[in-house]
Amino acid sequence: MSTGRESKPTDEESDANLGSGLAIGIGLGVAIGIATDDLALWLPMGVALGVAVGVGMGTR
């Protein structure tokens, strides 16, 4: 039974989640950018998606 209180992640866990999300986003952005020959578009898109994923992983 839930008490209604959710534990917040520590600063170290949040940093790890953000770093993991950035790594995933940059990797995907570079891969798609190379495949489509438009790295200048997909690298920042990957960073933005990576930050979103990292923050999303930290709010669980």
C-alpha positions in Angstrom: 0.0 0.0 0.0 1.4 3.4 -1.0 1.7 6.2 1.5 1.4 8.8 -1.2 5.0 9.9 -0.7 7.5 9.1 -3.4 11.2 9.2 -2.8 13.1 11.7 -4.9 16.3 10.6 -6.5 19.6 11.9 -5.0 21.8 14.4 -6.9 24.1 11.6 -7.9 21.3 9.5 -9.3 19.9 12.5 -11.2 23.3 13.3 -12.7 23.7 9.6 -13.7 20.3 9.6 -15.4 21.0 12.9 -17.2 24.4 11.6 -18.4 22.9 8.4 -19.6 20.1 10.2 -21.4 22.7 12.5 -23.1 24.8 9.6 -24.2 21.8 7.9 -25.7 20.6 11.0 -27.4 24.0 12.0 -28.8 24.6 8.5 -30.1 21.2 8.4 -31.8 21.6 11.9 -33.2 25.0 11.1 -34.7 23.8 7.8 -36.1 20.7 9.4 -37.8 22.7 12.5 -38.8 25.3 10.3 -40.6 22.7 8.1 -42.2 20.7 11.1 -43.5 23.9 13.2 -44.3 22.5 16.0 -42.1 24.6 15.9 -38.9 24.1 19.6 -38.2 20.4 19.0 -37.7 20.4 15.7 -35.9 23.2 16.3 -33.4 21.3 19.1 -31.5 18.1 17.1 -31.9 19.8 14.1 -30.2 21.0 16.3 -27.4 17.5 17.7 -26.8 16.0 14.3 -26.9 18.7 13.0 -24.6 18.1 15.6 -22.0 14.4 14.9 -22.1 15.0 11.1 -21.7 17.5 11.8 -18.9 15.1 14.0 -17.0 12.3 11.5 -17.6 14.4 8.7 -16.1 15.1 10.9 -13.1 11.5 11.6 -12.2 10.4 7.9 -11.7 
